[in-house]
């Protein structure tokens, strides 16, 4: 590039020298030579200033890149060589910008996953500590002599058994959630009658509802309504929702299980007349270990994982979950299941099928 500029400059000065030489022959050699040298020096200074300005712009741009400003761009002007250099530097800056943004996104995701992992470990430790401490305390009391006291031994053993069962439920729910989240859960998708699924769930939970003096009612879907699903997974979804509804519905209340077609899906729901959920609690309701009333939930034997399992099992069917509730008026939990096998193709790509 500089060689070409030098050749142009030399040719220009030679031309001026020839002109000046002609003038020197006519008016005298020395004035003509002086005129040629002055003109050549002026052109050389102008060209040098232009080149210097462009090189300064390149150096400034390189400094911006060195400082991490990969959004800076160099004007693609000037001679062909400078335009090519500017285009190369701009492409490099663009690639660096994309790389940095990708690394920032990955770093943010790693931080999010790490926070989720830490919260999960803390929550699991807390959930396991309570029943374990209770088992240990009452076992030590029995060993210290209460075992021979008929007034306390059976009651203490009953408490130990209750907490052991709670540990078993937590462990089972954790294993289920882990399998689904890591996509290791095997599903057997087949067509099933919606009303058949609802009736089976109601019969399964009816003894528990009757014990709490709660009516279980069916709001049937159209007789020919069918969904593609894993029947065992849907049974677990409905059981978890019905279990929650029974726990938080007072005696004399009513729970309705029903379904309605929604385009390529059927939306199933569990509606209760229970205590309801405050509006500010609804966005976090499907998070792991999240409880609206922590003390009451533990008292009733909840693990805090049921709704999270519901969300992930529904997402595995490419469906969605939602909830509507008003305090003191009851709650309705909805979830969708596909009516066509083709909708299940993208089940593993569902945005809800993630850790939360």
C-alpha positions in Angstrom: 0.0 0.0 0.0 2.7 2.5 1.0 4.8 1.4 -2.1 1.9 2.3 -4.3 1.4 5.7 -2.6 5.2 6.3 -3.0 5.0 5.5 -6.7 2.1 7.9 -7.2 3.9 10.6 -5.2 7.1 10.1 -7.3 5.2 10.2 -10.5 3.5 13.4 -9.4 6.7 15.0 -8.4 8.4 14.0 -11.6 5.6 15.5 -13.6 5.9 18.8 -11.7 9.7 18.6 -12.2 9.2 18.3 -15.9 6.8 21.2 -16.0 9.1 23.3 -13.7 12.1 22.3 -15.9 10.3 23.6 -18.9 9.6 26.8 -17.1 13.2 27.0 -16.0 14.4 26.8 -19.6 12.1 29.7 -20.4 12.6 31.8 -17.3 15.7 30.4 -15.8 16.7 27.1 -14.3 16.9 27.9 -10.6 13.4 29.5 -10.1 11.9 26.5 -12.0 13.7 24.0 -9.8 12.6 25.9 -6.7 9.0 25.8 -7.8 9.2 22.1 -8.5 10.7 21.3 -5.1 8.1 23.5 -3.3 5.2 21.8 -5.1 6.6 18.3 -4.4 7.1 19.1 -0.7 3.5 20.3 -0.4 2.1 17.2 -2.1 4.2 14.9 0.1 3.1 16.7 3.2 -0.6 16.4 2.2 -0.3 12.7 1.4 1.7 12.0 4.6 -1.0 13.9 6.7 -3.8 11.8 5.1 -2.0 8.5 5.7 -1.2 9.5 9.2 -4.8 10.4 9.9 -6.0 7.0 8.7 -3.4 5.1 10.6 -4.4 7.1 13.7 -8.0 6.0 13.2 -6.9 2.4 12.9 -4.8 2.7 16.1 -7.7 4.3 18.0 -10.0 1.5 16.9 -7.5 -1.1 18.0 -7.3 0.7 21.4 -11.1 0.5 21.7 -11.0 -3.3 21.0 -8.2 -3.7 23.6 -10.4 -2.0 26.2 -13.2 -4.4 25.4 -15.4 -2.1 23.4 -16.3 -4.6 20.7 -19.2 -2.5 19.4 -16.7 0.1 18.0 -16.6 0.2 14.2 -14.0 1.7 11.8 -15.3 3.8 8.9 -14.8 1.9 5.6 -13.5 4.8 3.6 -10.3 5.8 1.8 -8.3 3.8 -0.7 -8.9 0.1 -1.4 -6.3 -1.1 1.0 -7.7 1.0 3.9 -11.3 -0.2 3.1 -10.1 -3.8 3.2 -8.3 -3.2 6.5 -11.4 -1.5 8.0 -13.7 -4.4 6.8 -11.3 -7.0 8.4 -11.1 -5.2 11.7 -14.9 -4.7 11.8 -15.6 -8.3 11.1 -13.1 -9.2 13.9 -14.9 -6.9 16.3 -18.2 -8.3 15.4 -17.1 -11.9 16.0 -15.5 -10.9 19.3 -18.8 -9.2 20.3 -20.8 -12.3 19.6 -18.3 -14.5 21.5 -18.4 -12.2 24.6 -22.2 -12.0 24.6 -22.4 -15.8 24.3 -19.9 -16.2 27.2 -22.0 -13.7 29.3 -25.2 -15.7 28.6 -23.4 -19.0 29.6 -22.0 -17.4 32.7 -25.4 -16.1 33.7 -27.0 -19.5 33.2 -24.2 -21.2 35.2 -24.8 -18.8 38.0 -28.6 -19.5 37.9 -28.0 -23.3 37.9 -25.6 -22.9 40.8 -28.2 -20.9 42.8 -30.8 -23.5 42.1 -28.5 -26.2 43.2 -27.6 -24.5 46.4 -31.3 -23.7 47.2 -32.1 -27.3 46.4 -29.5 -28.7 48.8 -30.5 -26.3 51.5 -34.2 -27.2 51.1 -33.6 -30.9 51.0 -31.4 -30.7 54.1 -34.1 -28.7 55.9 -36.9 -31.0 54.9 -35.0 -34.1 56.0 -33.6 -32.7 59.2 -37.0 -32.2 60.8 -38.3 -35.8 60.6 -34.8 -37.2 61.3 -34.5 -35.1 64.4 -37.9 -36.2 65.6 -37.1 -39.9 65.0 -33.8 -39.6 66.8 -35.3 -37.7 69.8 -38.2 -40.1 70.4 -36.0 -43.2 69.8 -33.5 -42.0 72.4 -36.4 -41.3 74.8 -37.7 -44.8 74.4 -34.2 -46.2 74.9 -33.8 -44.2 78.1 -36.8 -46.0 79.7 -40.0 -44.8 78.0 -40.1 -48.1 76.1 -41.3 -49.8 79.3 -43.9 -47.1 80.0 -47.2 -48.1 78.5 -48.5 -44.6 78.8 -45.9 -43.3 76.2 -44.3 -46.1 74.3 -47.0 -46.7 71.7 -47.5 -42.9 71.2 -43.8 -42.4 70.7 -43.6 -45.3 68.3 -46.5 -43.9 66.4 -44.6 -40.5 66.0 -41.5 -42.3 64.8 -43.5 -44.3 62.3 -45.2 -41.1 61.0 -41.9 -39.3 60.5 -40.4 -42.4 58.8 -43.3 -42.4 56.4 -42.7 -38.7 55.8 -39.0 -39.4 55.0 -40.1 -42.2 52.5 -42.5 -39.8 50.8 -39.9 -37.1 50.5 -37.4 -39.6 49.1 -39.9 -41.0 46.6 -40.9 -37.5 45.4 -37.2 -36.4 45.0 -36.5 -39.5 42.9 -39.5 -38.9 40.7 -38.7 -35.2 40.2 -35.0 -36.1 39.5 -36.0 -38.7 36.8 -38.4 -36.3 35.1 -36.1 -33.3 35.2 -33.2 -35.3 33.8 -35.4 -36.8 31.1 -34.7 -40.3 32.4 -38.4 -41.0 33.1 -39.8 -43.5 30.6 -43.3 -42.7 29.3 -45.7 -45.0 27.5 -47.9 -42.7 25.5 -51.2 -44.2 24.3 -54.8 -42.9 23.7 -57.0 -42.9 26.7 -60.6 -41.8 27.4 -60.6 -38.5 29.4 -63.6 -39.5 31.5 -62.0 -42.9 32.2 -58.9 -41.1 33.6 -61.0 -38.8 35.7 -63.2 -41.5 37.2 -60.2 -43.6 38.1 -58.6 -40.7 39.9 -61.8 -40.0 41.8 -62.2 -43.6 42.9 -58.6 -43.7 44.1 -58.9 -40.6 46.3 -62.6 -41.1 47.4 -61.7 -42.8 50.7 -59.5 -39.9 51.8 -62.2 -37.4 50.8 -64.9 -39.2 52.7 -62.7 -39.4 55.7 -62.5 -35.5 55.6 -66.3 -35.3 54.9 -65.7 -33.8 51.5 -67.8 -34.4 48.4 -66.0 -35.5 45.2 -67.8 -34.7 42.0 -67.2 -35.4 38.3 -67.8 -32.8 35.6 -67.4 -35.1 32.6 -65.8 -34.1 29.3 -67.6 -35.0 26.0 -68.0 -38.8 25.8 -65.6 -39.2 22.9 -62.9 -37.0 24.3 -59.5 -38.8 24.3 -55.9 -37.7 25.0 -52.5 -39.2 24.3 -50.7 -39.6 27.5 -48.9 -41.9 30.0 -51.8 -43.2 32.2 -49.6 -43.7 35.2 -48.2 -40.2 35.0 -51.7 -38.6 34.6 -52.8 -40.7 37.6 -50.0 -39.2 39.6 -50.8 -35.6 38.4 -54.5 -36.0 39.4 -53.6 -37.7 42.7 -51.2 -34.9 43.7 -53.8 -32.2 42.8 -56.6 -34.0 44.6 -54.4 -34.7 47.6 -53.7 -30.9 47.9 -57.4 -30.1 47.4 -58.5 -32.5 50.1 -55.9 -31.2 52.6 -56.9 -27.6 52.2 -60.7 -28.0 51.9 -62.7 -28.0 55.2 -65.3 -30.6 56.1 -68.5 -30.1 54.2 -66.6 -28.7 51.2 -66.7 -29.9 47.6 -64.1 -30.9 45.0 -64.9 -31.1 41.3 -62.8 -32.9 38.7 -63.6 -32.1 35.1 -62.2 -31.5 31.6 -63.0 -29.4 28.5 -61.6 -29.5 24.9 -59.2 -26.7 24.0 -58.2 -27.0 20.3 -55.6 -29.7 20.0 -55.6 -30.3 23.8 -58.0 -31.2 26.5 -57.8 -29.0 29.7 -58.4 -31.1 32.9 -59.0 -29.3 36.2 -59.4 -29.9 39.9 -61.6 -27.2 41.6 -62.1 -27.0 45.3 -64.0 -24.8 47.8 -61.1 -24.6 50.2 -59.2 -21.8 51.9 -57.7 -20.4 48.6 -54.3 -19.0 47.9 -53.3 -15.3 48.1 -52.6 -13.7 44.6 -49.0 -12.8 45.5 -48.2 -16.5 46.1 -49.5 -17.9 42.8 -46.4 -17.2 40.6 -44.1 -19.4 42.8 -46.7 -22.1 43.6 -45.1 -24.7 41.3 -41.5 -24.2 42.6 -39.8 -27.1 44.5 -40.4 -27.0 48.3 -42.4 -23.8 48.0 -45.3 -23.7 50.5 -47.9 -21.0 51.1 -48.5 -22.1 54.7 -45.3 -23.9 55.7 -46.4 -24.9 59.2 -49.7 -26.3 58.1 -48.3 -28.0 55.1 -45.8 -30.0 57.2 -48.5 -30.7 59.8 -50.6 -32.2 57.0 -47.7 -34.3 55.7 -46.9 -32.4 52.5 -43.4 -32.6 51.0 -43.5 -29.4 49.1 -42.7 -31.3 45.8 -46.2 -32.3 44.6 -47.0 -29.3 42.4 -43.4 -29.2 41.0 -43.9 -32.9 40.0 -47.2 -32.0 38.4 -45.6 -29.2 36.4 -42.8 -31.4 35.0 -45.0 -34.4 34.2 -47.5 -32.1 32.3 -44.6 -30.5 30.5 -43.3 -34.0 29.5 -46.7 -34.3 27.6 -46.1 -30.9 25.9 -48.8 -29.5 28.1 -49.1 -26.4 30.4 -50.2 -25.8 34.0 -52.0 -22.9 35.5 -53.9 -22.0 38.7 -56.8 -19.6 39.6 -57.5 -18.9 43.2 -59.2 -16.5 45.6 -58.6 -16.4 49.3 -61.5 -18.1 51.3 -63.2 -19.0 48.0 -61.2 -22.0 46.7 -58.7 -22.8 44.0 -58.7 -24.4 40.5 -55.7 -26.1 39.1 -55.6 -26.7 35.3 -53.4 -28.7 33.0 -53.5 -29.7 29.4 -53.0 -33.0 27.6 -52.7 -33.4 23.8 -55.4 -35.1 21.7 -53.0 -36.1 18.9 -49.8 -38.2 19.0 -48.0 -35.7 16.7 -48.2 -33.0 19.4 -46.1 -35.2 21.7 -43.1 -35.0 19.2 -41.9 -31.8 20.7 -42.6 -32.7 24.3 -38.9 -32.7 25.3 -38.6 -29.2 23.8 -41.4 -27.7 25.9 -39.9 -24.5 27.6 -41.5 -25.5 30.9 -39.6 -28.8 30.8 -36.8 -27.3 32.8 -35.4 -27.2 36.3 -37.0 -24.5 38.5 
